[in-house]
């Protein structure tokens, strides 16, 4: 910006410059051409701030006259561009002008700063051709049926260029087949057209091809290029999804289906941006939002937003919004704020996983995972929804989200000023139940009921397979069990009456039996409100089988780290020294002589991070005790408040049996916490996992247990307990398999009732008009059924796992038995945990049942709907133009507007503006009917012309800008592969489905559309890599290179060899079995029709016949390879 320069300084500087040049005899002033040398610099570096778009400092530099008038004949410009002061130098953004550019300015100023007298200033940006809504050109009535040709021919006449004749019928048919459906015509189709109706039948062929399902497959790939389709990527070698989603193929299939059903282009744009808002009940449209899902990046939400802004602008509007990410757009009326206003449409978005009809419920979508990996999900559908309605779009500077401008005004959704009148009011939308609660959908109900019915059917079938129980054997075993139980009860009463060998306190104590395995239990003490000084933790311990047992204060449960502990290890008691984790000896005990019982007390001092530790050692034989000296022990920051990661923990190591009781946590001014294993929840022989916040730790090793028990120190009771256990096992061996099968049936029956009750409750709750009490009754019923089913299911699994354990124990081979028993015991342990958890839930009785899916916000912001309607508004000057330009490009191989994603003032103007506007208007007024546009284009004379032309025309218009002939183009990579398979009758035309691996593209035969594409190694099939596969990052226009490897692949690859062999056999089948028809001349004729879609010339036929006669049995396949390498095969003429 050139402001604030004193007038006197301007004059003196100008004088200095002129004087310097005048007085220097070695300075030769070369004439500088303003239009050639100066204006391009001004346009590139100055017009953005000092042109028609903006006039900072009220200064315009877009004509020589205005520059001279405002800058003292250019002197001020020269001073500013030459300055070494970065704060003073112009332009303020980007690199300074080069030495050569500054020298050109000096010479121009010294020469008088001349410029053309009639030079025109930049036009008003609002009048830029692409920012004015298209209108249909006026056409004489006699030409109304051939508007495209009239407009093209008018330009040809103005330039005295004559259009060439139409292509041959075979060329036209091959061209339109490849353009519309992506494969060449068959010989029968070609012969019928050439011989019967090359003129009147062409329109019929076009209509048939547009109605062919292969049209959708062919043109889906084009639009997938423009809309940046990509299968998931990020770290493929680590199976880590960082970009896009594993279900993105559903978007691809939606594009195919939409094109085949002739959905309007406007509808497709609307659905891709806002299907969740605009079609909330139509799940066939939801995959459309894959357009937004594809842009997703798991490591940075800002990256997702940036891509949505940039590529929505380029794909639909042909505007480079990314150029306004850092500052106002240099060429177009897009302000810095406009970038963020467009971003605000997308800001509330997130992604969720919806259940697909007939599939299980998928896992929830993992949003941003900054460590680890996101595995590709194989089921469900990824779709967008508005999650955070209050999401703030932050304004930042320099394109770096870290440079937020805190005091910037609130960013509301919006568009550049020249489009604002098209934007409807953004209105929050109420969503139907099925949109925010997918579990309410009929398809989910049907799936859940079907799965429950299948479960019941399988359970009943398994029950039928179970042999009947031997009643006599069962009764005998039950008698033995009952007698053993009577003897055990009597022995327990006798021990309790003697006062020896019972629980340490009360009726029950906790027995940790790790004679085999290891048992770890934790309790996170949720009742603790605050840990203060003088908190007392105490417990009683009896060691039955000496080994290693300890009581821990856990520092990090997930990381298996200990803050403080008291450990009893083979006669020695250990703890941590204050200030660290060095353990020291607290004292010793004589286990062999009866010192087996201990009363331990910690007095905690969190402020000094230690505790006073006191232990009484009792002799169970003499009943004497001694008190060990009180010592200080470390607690290393232990504090269980507000976390489940710092519990207390009991750890009984292998070979040890120990009894705990009367665990107390006494905190001043808080209720005492007593864990003494008494009350209704506890019973003889019950494992306490899941009761009163006790949980079995992951370090536990089966078959160790943690059970409440009445008597532990009586040999008679131990023997009788073992006897009862054996008797129970004997009964179980007889009944367990059948009990498990019956339990599975009962559980499956309950599952059906649960699903029915949840569906009924949902229907009344979210869609009914019943009274509140009636709805609550159904909710309560669903809760009860859900609880019952969970308990029954857990119990059924426990019985099944125990049956598996019994069967494993009877395996004859030792190694096999050991492996099977270990696996079965692990299953039992897991099932026991599940039973305890379900019982805990049942005891707490939740207030509500589990819904059939995740539930999201009941409203959507309506932002993306407003954006979609703006884009597809009839008066939008860009959307239709951009779309028909892409369609034209893919028919004529060059676009009407060269800069296909930049229709702004820095882009190229259209070569045929009338044609562009005519097609844009036709697209909108036909209901955005793309097939209508295809038909207009391919029915035109311009499209049907030949590709070879006169020498004169090539001199006048070598690049065929004015379309005096048809452009030839090379097949895209997908068409090359598909055509090869098609001529061999080997192309699988089936539609849809999950993306296939590229590694199999040369050994399987689906259309190329259905193989993966992504921007990492292996992201294109081997043939596509050679023939310029689409770049999934950005592919508004395919590149077309020529490399030697292409010819090598078409001549000598295994894939082409196989194609050639199959094509040769196909030609023989087409010719039939008659010997005359298999003559070489007939074979050559048919080979040309199959491979090149034309007949051979006399010279070609003669050479090919000679070739066949010279090379024996393999000559025919060799001829096919030769024709595949003919330029007419890979070219679209």
N, C-alpha and C positions, 0 to 999 in steps of 0.2 A: 504494500500500500504506500503510495507516494503522497505523503502529507507533511505539513509542518516545515517546509523548506523556505527560508526567507527569500524574498524576491531579489534583493541585492546579491545574495549568494548565487542565485541562478545566473545573473548577468555576468558576474565576475568569472564564474566557472566556464561559461560559454566563450568568453573572451580569451581565457587561457588556452582552451582547446584550439580555437582558431589560430591564435598567435603561435602556439607551439608548432602547428603544422606549417604555418607560413614561414617561420624563421629557420626551420630545420631543412637544410639543403639535401639531406639524405633521405628525407621522408617523401616517398612517392605516393600520392593519394590515388588509390585505385577506385574506380567508380563502383559503388555498391548498388546492386539492383534491389530495390525495396521489396518487390513482390517475391523475388527469388531468395534473397539473403536475410532480410530483416523481418518481414511479416511472419514467416514461419516460426521464428524465435519468439516473437510477441505472442503469437497464437498459442504456442506450446507452454510458455512460462508466465504470461501476463494476463491473458484474456479471462482467466478464471476469476480474478479479482477486479479486473479493470476492463471488462467487456460488456456485452449485452446482459449477461447473467447477473453480474454485480458491478457496482461502481464504487469501490471503497475509496474514501477520501474525495468522492464526487469526481473521480478521474476515470476517463475512458481512453484506452490505447488501441482501439480496434480499427482506427483509420490513421493515416499519416497526418491528416489535418488536425484531428483532435489531439494527437500526441504533441504536435508542434505548438498548438495553442496553449496547452496546459502545462508543458514542461520546458518552456523557453527553447523551442526548436530542438528538443531532445536532450538538452544539456543535463536536466535533472535526472532523466532516466540513466544517462551514462554515469553520472556521479553515484547514483544508488547501486547500480549493478557492478560498479568497480570497487566499491567500498570494502575495506578489510574488516570493518566493524560488523559483526554478525547481527547486532541489534538494529543496525542502520541499513545493511545491505538488502537488496531485493534480488530475486523473490525471497520471501521469508521462509518458505518451506521447500525442502529438497536441496539438491546440490546447487552451488552458485554457477553462473554461466561460465563457459570455458574461456580460456585466453583468446582463442580464435573468434568466438562469438562476440566477446567484448571488443576485439580489434575491428570486427566488421561494423559494430555500432559506432565506434570512434570515426571510422572513415566515412560512414553515412552521415553522421552529424557534421563532420568537417566539410563534407560536400554540399551542405545546405539542407540535409534531411528531406530530400525530395520524395514525393509519392504521387501516384496518379491523381489527376484532378477530380475525376468522377468516381473515386473509390467509394464503395458502399460499406457502411458499418454492418456489424453482425446483426442479423435479424433478431427480433424479439423471440426469446426462447419459447414463449407461449405459442408462437406461430410455427414452430418446428413441425415439419410434416407429420412426424409420428405422434405428436401430442394433440393433433386435431382429429376428431372422430372421422373414420372413413365414410365416404359417400360413393354411391355407385356412379361411375362415369356415364355421361350421356352418350348413348349409342343410337345410330340411325336404326329405324325399325327393321329394315331389311337385314340387319346384322345382329338382331337381338338373340338369335339362336346360336351365334358363334362369337360371343363377346371377346373371349381370349384371343382368338385369331384376328379379329378386327383390330384390337389394340396393338398386337404384335406387328401385324402387317402395316399399320399406320407408321410405326417407327421404322420399319424396313424401307418403306417407300420414301420417307423423309431422308434416308441415307442412301437411297438408290441401290439397295441391296435386294436381290431376288431370292426368295425362298426356294429350296430344292424340293424335289418331288417326295412323295410318301415313300416310306420304307416298303420292302416287299411284304406280302402278307405273312410269310413265315417269320420275318424279323419283328413285325408288329405283334404277332401272337406271342412269340417268345418273350418280348419286352414286357407286355402287359401281364403275362403269367408271372414272370420273375418279380415284377414290381408289386403285384397285388397279393400273390400267395406264396412267393419265394421258392417255387420249383418250376422247371420248364414243362411245356405241354408234352403229352404222350404223342407217339406217332399217329394214333387214331384221331386224337383231338386236332393235331396239326393238319392231317390230310383232310379231315372234314371241313375245316375252316378254309384252307387254301382252295379246295376244289368246289365247295358248295356255296359259301357265302362270305367272301373276303370283305365285302363292303357292307351289305345290310346285316350280316350276322355279327359284326364286330361289337355292336352295342349289346347284343344278346350275350356274347361272351363276357363282356365287362360286368353285366348284371349278375351273371352266374358266378363269376369269381368273387364279386363283392358279397355274395350270399354264402360263399364257401367258408367253412370254419377255419380253413387254412389262412384266410385273410386276417383273422384276429391274431393268429400266431405270428404271421409275417410282420404286421404293423405294430404289434405289441413290442417287438424288439426295437423298432425305431423309437417309440415313445419311451421305452425303458432307457435308451441312450440319453434322451433329453432330460428325463427325470432322475437320472443317476442311479438306476437300479444296481444294487450290489447285494450278493449274499453276505452273510456275516463274515467279519474279519477282525483283525486286531493282533492276535497271536495264534494263528492256525496251528502252528507246530506244538503249542501248549494247550490246544483245545479251549482257548480263552476268548470269549466273545466280548470285544470292546466296541465294535461298530456294527450298526444294523442289528438284525435279529435272525435267529435260526428259522423263524416262521415267515420270513419275508417273501418266500415263494408264493404265499397266498396272495400277496399284492400282484405279483406277476400274473397269476391265474385270473385275478379280478380284471386286470387290464385286457387280457385276451377275451374274457367273457363280455366285458363292456363293449369292446370293439365289434365283436360278432353280433351282439344284440343291438348294435347301432345306437348306443347311448350317446347323447349329445356331448360335445366337447365341454360345454359349460357344466353339465352334470358331473362329468368326470373330474373336472377341476374342483368343483364344490365338494364332492365326496372325498377327494384326496386330502383336502384341507380340513373338512369338518363333518365327516360322515357320522361321527358320534353325536353331533348336535342336530344335523339335518335329517338323518335317517336313524334315529335312536332305536327303532324297533326292527330294523331290517338288517339282520346279521350278514346277509349276502353283500352288503355294502361296506361293512366295517374293515375288511382287509384293505380298502382304499387308503386308509390312513397309514399304510405302509410307506407312503411317500414321505411322511414325517418320521416314522420309525427308522427308515433307512439312514436318516441323518444323525441318528443317536450316537453319542460317544460316551462311554461309561466312566471315563476318567475326568471329564470336565463338562459340566452342564452349559457353560458359556459357549463351548465349541458347538454343541447341539443348536443353540440359539443362533449362532453366527451362520451356520449352514442353512438353517431355515430361512433366514433373511436373504442371504446372498443368492441361493439357488431358486427361491420363489421369485425373486426379482428377475433373474435371468431367464428362467424357464417359461414363465407366464407373461411377463411384461416386457422382456427384452431390455431390462434396465440393470445397470451395474451398481446396485445399492452398496456393494462392498467398497466402492470408491468413496462412500460417505461415512465409512466406519471411523475414520480418523479426523475428518474435517469435512466442510461443505464440498459437495461434488464439484469438480473443476469445470465440467461442461454442461451438466444437466441441472434443472431446478430441483435438486434434492439436497436439502440441508442436512447438516450433521445430526440435528435432532430427528430428522425423518428416518434415519437409520434405526434409531432406538424406538421410534414410534411404531415402525413396522415390526420390530422385535417384540413389542409389547403384546401383539396379537397372540404370540406363541408362549409368552412367559408363564402362564398358569399350567402349562401342559405337563403331563407325566405319561408313563406307559403302564399298562396293566395286562395281565394274561387272562384271556377269557377262554372258557371251556368250549370246545368245538363239538357240535352234535355228533354223538356216537363215540366220543373219546372220554377218558377219565379227566378228572379235574386237574389242571396243571398247577405246578408250584407258583407262588407269587413271584412277580417280576422283581429282580434285584436291581435297584436303581444305580447308585454310584458306589462302586466297590474299589477302593483305592489300594487294596492289598489282596493277594490271592487271585483267583480267577473265576469268571462267570461261565459255567459250562453251557453249551448249546442245549436249549430245551427242545425235546423231540415232539411234544404235544402242546396243544393250546394255540391261541392266536394272540399275537402281540398287537395292541391297538392303543391309540392315544385317548386321553380324557383330560378334562381340566381338574387338576388336583388342588392347586393352591390358588383360590380365587383372589386372594390379596397379595399375590406375588408382585414384587416391586421390580420394575425395570430401572436399573441404575445407569445413569449417564456417566461415561468415563471418557478420558481424553487419550489421544494417541493410539487408539486401537488396543489398549492394554487395560483389561478390566481391573487391574490393581490401581489404576489412576482415577478412582471415582471422584466426581465433583460433588461434594457433600451438600452444598447449598443450591444445587440445580433444581429447577422446578420439577414437580412430579411428571413423569412421562406417562402419557395416556396413549392408548392405541390410536394410530392415525397413519395417513399417507401424505405424500407431497402435495403441496397446495393445488397443483394443477389437476389432481385427481380427487380432491376432497369432496367435491360436489356429488361424486358417485358413491361415496361411502354412506351406507345407512347407519342409523343409530345403533350403537351396541347395546343389546338388551339381554339381560340374564335370562336363561331358559330353564324352565322346570322340566325335568326329565321324567319319562315314564319309569315305573318300578323296574322293569326288565333291563333298563339302561344302567342304572346305578347298582342294581342287585341282580347280576346275571343268573343267580340261583333260582330266580323266580320264572325263568324261561321254561316253556313247555319242553324243549329239547333236553334240558337238564333234568327235569322231572322224569321224563321218559328214560333217560339213561340211568338215573339212580334206581328207579323201579326195576328196570331190566336187569341191572347188576345184582340187585337184591334177590330177584327171582332166580337168576342163574346161580347165585350162592346157595339158595335153598335147594334147588334141583341137584346141585353137586353134592351137597351135604346128605340129602336123602339117598342119592346113588351110592355114596360111600357107606352109609349105614346098612344098606342092603347087602353090601359085600362082607360085612363083619359077621363071623360065625356066631351061632347062638351060644349062650352061656351054658356050661355044664352045671346044672342046678345042684346036683348032689355034691360035686366037688366044691362049689361055692359055699354051700351050707356048712360043710365040714371045716372049711377055712375060716368061716365067720365064727364058728364055735371056738376054735383055737384062739382067734383074736379076742373074743369077748372074755374068755377065761383069763388071758394074759392081762387084759385091761383091768379086770377085777383085782387081780393080784397086785398090779402096780398102784392102784388107788389105795389099797390097804397098806402097802409099804410106805407110801407118801404120808398117810395119816400117822403111821407109827413114828416116822422120823420127825414129823412136826410136833407130835406129842412129847418127844424126848428133848426137844429144844436144840438139837444138833443137826447141821447139814441143810437147814432150810435157807430161804432167801436171806440176804444180808440185812435187808430192812423190809418190813411189810410182807406181802404175800409173794411178790415176784421180784426177781432180779434179772439182769440181762446177761446171758451166757454167750460169749463169743467163742465159737468152736472152730479153731483153725488148725486142728490136728492134721488136716489136709487142706491145702489151699491157703487163702489169706482173707481176712474180713476187715473192711474199712467202713466206718460209719461216720457221717457228719451231721451237724445240726447248726443252722445259721442264725439261730436265736433271734427271730424277728421281733420278739417282745422287748428287746433292749432298746431303750429310748436314748440313753446317753451313757457313755462310759466315764466314770469319775473316779477320783482317788478313793481308796479304801473299799473298792469293789472286791468281794470275796467269791472265789470259785473253789468249790470243794467237791470231793467224790470219794466213794469207797471202792476198793478193788480187792478181789481175791484171785490169786493165781492157782489154777488147778494143775495144769501141765506146764512146767517151766520152759521158757523160751524167751520171746521178746514181745512186749506189749507196751503201748504208750498212749498218753493223753496229750493232744496238741492244741495249741492256739495257732490257727492257720493264717499265714501272711498272704498267700495267693493260691486259692484252691485250684484254679485252672492250671496254674503253673506248677502245682505240687510243691509249694514253698512253705516252710514253717517259720512262724514268728517266735514261738516259745513252746516248750514241751517238758513233760516228766516221763522218762523212759525207764522201764524195768526190764533189764537184760541179764538173765542168768546170774542173779545174785547182786547185781550192781544197779544203782539208781543214778540216772544222768539228767542234766538240764543244761541250758545255755547260760554262759557267763554274761553278766550285764555288759551292754554296749556292743554286742555282736552275736556271732553264731558259733563261737568256740564252746564245745561242751565240756562240762566238768563233772566230777563225781560228787553227788549229793550225799551218798551213803551207801551201805551195803546191807544185805539181808541173807539169812541162812535158810534157804528153801528146804534143804534136806532135813533140817531139824525143826521144821514147823513154821518158820517165819514166812507166811504166805498171804497175810491179809494186811491191807494198808488203808489208812485214812489220811488223805492229802488235802492241804488247804493252801491256796494262793491268796495273798492280799495284794491287789494290783495298785500300782502307782503310775498311771499313764503320764503324768507330768514329768517324772524322772525316767520313764520308760523301763521300769523294772517291777519286780514283785517279791514280796517276802514269802518264801516257800517253806512250809512246815509239813513233815510227814511223820505219822505214828506207824510203827511197825509192830504187828500183832503176831503172836505165836498161837496157831489154832489148836495146838495140842495142850499147851500149858495155860492158855488164855492170858499169858503175860503180855505186856507191851512195853515198848520203849520209844521215846520221842527223839528223832534225829534233830541235830542242831539246826535252827532256822537259818536259812541262807538267802542271799539275794540272787534272783535269776532274771534273765532278760525276757522282755515281751516284744521287743523290736517293733513298736508301733502298732501292735494288734488293736483293732477296734472294729467290732462287727456291725456297728450302727449303719443302717441304710444300704447294706450290701449282702449278697449271699456268697461272696467270694472270700469271706474271712470267718468261717465257722469254727466251732470246736470240733475235734475229730478224735475218734477212738480207732487205734490200729493194732490188730492182733495178727502177728506174723506166723508163718508156717511152723507147725509143731507145737503151738501154744494153745491153751484153753484158759480163759480168764472170765471173771464175773465182775460186772460193774453195777453200782447201785447208788441211789441217793445223790445224784449229781445236782448241785445247787449253784445258782448265780445270784448273789445277794448284793444289790446296788443301793446305796443310800438314797432314800426318798423315792424308791421305785418298788413295785411289787416283786417279791422274791420269785425267781424262776426255779421250779422243782421238776426234775426229770427223774422220776423214781419208778416208772413202769407199772404204775398201779391204775386202776379204774376199769371202766367197761370196755375200753378199746383193747385191753390186753387179756390174753388167755394163755393157758399152759401150752408150750411148744410153738407159739406163734412168732414168726419173724417180724421184727418191728419196722422193716423198711417201709417208708411211706406214712408212718404214724408219728404224730407230734413233731413233724419237721425232720425226722430222722431219714437219712438217705444213704443207700449203699454207694460207696465210692467206686470210681472206675478202676482203681487199683486192686479191687477185690478179685480173688481167684476162687472159682468153685472147687470143691463143694462146701467150702467154709460157710457157716451160718451165723446169724445173730438173733437168738430166740429168747423170749421170756420163759422163765422156768421156776418152779416152786422148790424143787429139791435138787441139789447138785453134788452133795458130799456124802453119798451113801452108796456103797458097792452094790447092795441089794437092789436099790432103786435103779442104778445104772444097768444092771443085768436085766431087770424087768422091763426097763424102757427099751433096751435093745430087742427084747423078746416081743414087745408090743409092735415095735417098728418092723420087725421081720414078719409078724403076723399080718400087719396092715399091707406090707408089700405082697404077701401071698394072695390076699384078697384082691389087691390091685391088679396083679398079673392076670387074674381071672376076669375081672370086670373092666379094667382100665380102657382097653381098646374100644369096647362097646360104649362105656360111659363117655369117652371122648367123642365118639360119633354121634351119640344122642345129644350131647351138649352142643355140638356144631349145628345140628338141626334146630335145636331150641334157639340158639343164637341167631341163626339165619331167619327163622320165623319172626323173632323180635326185631330184626333189622328191617324187614318189610313193614311191620307195624310202625316202626320209628319213621321211616321215610314217608309213609302215608300221613302220619300225624304232623310231621314238619311241613309237608306240602299243604295240608289243610290249615294249619296255623298261619302259614305264609299268606295263603289266599285270603283269609279273613282279615289278617293284620294289615296287608299292604294293598289289597284290592277290594275288600268287602265293605259292607255298610252296617255290619253288626254292632251291637252295643259293646261298650268297652269291657263289661264283665264277661260277655260271651267270648270275645277275643282272648281275654286273659285265661279263660278256662281251657281254650285250645292250646295256648302257650304252655300252661302248666302240664297239660297232657303230653305235649311234645317233649317237655323237659323230662318228665317221668319216663317216657319211653326211651329217650336218648340215654338216660342214666342206666336204665335196666339193660339196654342193648350193650353198652360199653362194659358193664360188669359181666354179663353173660359171655360176651366175646372174649374178654380177658380170661375168664374161667375156662372156656372151651379151649383156648390156646394152651393154658397151663396143663389141662388134662392131656391134650395131644402131645405136648412136649414130654410129659412124664411117660406116656406110652412109648414114645420114641426112645427114651432113656432105658426103659425096661427091655425093649427089643435090642438096643445096642449092647446091653450087658450080656446078652445070650449069644453074641457072635462068637464063633469058634476061634478064628484067627486072632492071635494076641494083638498084633500091630493094628489090624483093622478094627478090632474091638476098642482099643484105646482111643483111636482117632474118632470113632463114632460116639463113644461115651463122652469124650470132651466136647464135641459139637452139641450133643443132646443136652449135656449139663448146662452149657452156655444158653441154650434155648430155654431151658427150665428157669434159669436165673432171670433171664429177660422177661419171661412170662410171669414169674412171681412179682417182679417189679411192677409190671403192668396191672396185675390184680390189686396190689396195694394201692397204686395210683387211682384206679377206678373206684375202689372202696372209699378212698379219701374224698374224691369228688362227690360220690354218692352221699357221704356223711355231711359234706358241706352244703349240698343241694344248690347248684347254681340257679340264678334267677331266670336265666334264659337258655335256650337251646342253641347249638351251633348252627349257623346259617349254612345253606348249601353252596355258598360262594362268598368271596370278599364283597363288602359293600363300600361303595365310594360316595362322593358328594351327590346329593339329590338334585343339584342344579349345575348348569354349565354357564360359563361367562357369556357365551354368544359372540365372543370376539372373532373367532375364526370364521363363523358364519358370516359376519359382517364383511370380513376381508374377502371371502369367497364371492359374495354377491357383488362387491365392488369390482373384482376382477372380471366377472362375467356380465357386468352391466352392458346393456346395448350401446351406451354411449362411451364405453371405455375405448380409447383410441388405439390401444396397444394389443390387447389379448388376442383378438381374432387375427390381426395382422401377423403376430408372431407365430400363431398356430399354422396359418396357411403358408407362411414362408417355409416352415419346416416340412410341410407336406410337399410343397413344390420342389424343394431341394431333393427330396428322396425320389421324385419322379424324373427330374431333369438333371440331377447330379450337381447342379449349382443352384444357389438360392436366388430369389429376387432381391433380397437384402443380404449383402455379403457378410456383414457382421451379425450373425444370426442371434446372438445373445445381447447385442448392443444396438438398440434402435434409437439411442440418444444422439445428441448433437456431435459426439465424437465418432459415431458410427458412420457407415457408408449409406448414402441414399439408395432407394430402390432403383434398379435398372428399368423396371416397368411399373411405375407407381399406379397406373390405371389398372393393370392386371392384379396387383396386390390388393388394392382397395375393392375392386370388383369381387374378388374371391372372399375377402374379409366380410363384406356386406352379405354375400351369398351364404357364408357360413352362419352368420348370426340370424339372418331372416329365414333360413331353412330349419331353424331349431337347432343350430350348431351341429348339423348333420355332416359328419366327415365323409361318409360314403358319397354324398352329393358332391362334395368338393373333388373327391377322387374321380368321379364320373365326368365332371366338367373338364378336368385336366386331361385325362386319358382319351377322351373323345375329341379333343382339339386336334386340328391339323398340325399344329406346332409339335405336339407330342408324337404324332404318327409319322413325322418326317424321317427320312434317312439320315445316317450319321456322316456320310461322306459328301464332300462338297466341291465347288468349283475353285479354281486357283484364284480367280478375281475376288470372290467373296473372302477367301482366306487372307488376301492382302488388305482388304478394307476392314475386316472384322475378324482378325485371327483367333480371338478368344471366344467367338460366337456369342458376344454379349447380347446381340439383338435377335438371337434365336432363329437364324436363317436355316439352320439344320438342327437335328436332335443331337444332344451330347451323348457320347458313349461313356459308360462307367464300368468299373470293375465290381463284380459281385462282392458283397460283404463276406466276412469270414464264415458266418453261419450259412449263407446261401451256397457257398462253395461246397461245404461238407454235406449239406442237405441234398443238393443237386446230385452229387456223386452217389449218395445212397439211393436217391430216387430213380436215377437212370438204371440202377441195378435192381430195381423193385425191392429194395431192402430198407426203405425208410419207414420207421414206425410212426404213424400219424396220431397215435393216441394223445389225448389232451390232459394237461394238468398234472399235479403231484409234486412231491418234494424234489428239490434240486438234486441232480445226479452228479456223481464225482467225475471231474474232468479226466482223471486217469483212465476212465473206462470209455471215453468218448470215441475211441477208435476201435472198440470191440463191442459196443452196444449201438443201437440204431434209433434212439429217440431223436426228435428234432433238436437242433442245437440250442434252441431257446431254453430247453429244460436242463441244460448242464450249468453247473455253478459258474458264476463270474464274480470275481473280487480282486482288489488291488494288492495281492500278495503273490509270492511264488506259487505256481499251480492254479492261479485264478482264471486261466483260460485253457481251453482244450488245446492239445498240441498243434492241430491244424490251424486253429484260430490265432495262435501266437504268431504263426508265419504270415497270416493274411490280415493283420491289423485288427485284432480283437478290440472291442470297445474299452475305453478307459473309464472304469466305474467312478473315478473322481469327478470327471467332467467330460462329456462327449456330446456336445451339441451338433457336431459334424464329424463324421468318420474321416480318418486319414487313409491314404492309399499309397503304400510304398511298393517298390519293386526290388526284391532281393533274390539272389541266386537260389536260396534254399526253397523258395516257392516252387520253382521248376523241378528241383530235386524231389520234393515231396509229391508232386503230381506225377512224377515219372517213375520213381523207384522206391516208394514206401510200401510197406506191407499192406497198409490200408488200401492204397490205390491198386495194388496188384489184386487184392481180393475183389475190389469193385469191378475191375476190368474183367476178371474171370466170370463173375456173376452177370455182368452186363452182356458179355459175349454169349452166355447160355440163354439169357433172356431174348436176345435178338434171334437166336435160332428158334426159340419157342414162338416168337412173333411171326416168323416166316413159315412155320408149319413144317410138316414132315416130308412134303414132296421134294424130290431130288432137284427139280428145276428151281424151286424157290431157295434152295441152299447154294445156288451158284454164287460165285464171288461177287458178281456185279450186284445181285440182289442184296447180298450181305452188306456190301459197302453202302448201298442206298439206305438200307435200314439203319446202319450204324450212324450215318450222318443225321438221320431223322431223330434217333434216340439221344445222341450226345449233343449235337449242335442245333437241332431243331430246324434243319434245312436239308435240301438235297445237295449232293456234291456237283461241282462243275465237271465238265467232260474231262478236263485235265486231272482234277482231283480223283475222279473215279478211276481213270486209267492208272495213275500212280499207285492207288490203293490196291487195285486188282493185281498189279505186278508184285506188290509187297506180299499179298496173301499167297500168291503162287510161289513165292521164293522161300518163305520161311516156315512152311509146314504146319504142324498141329497147333502150335502156340501163337501162330500169326494173328489169329482173330483177337485174342486178348491183347496182343501187342498193338494191333490197330486201334483198339479202344483207348489204350494209354496214349497213343499218338494224338488222337482226337481230343482227349481230355487236356492235353497240353497245347491244343490249338487256342489262339487268342480269342476265337469266337466262343469258346466254352466259358472262360472266366469273365468275359466281357458281357455287358448288357448293351447290345447295339441298338 
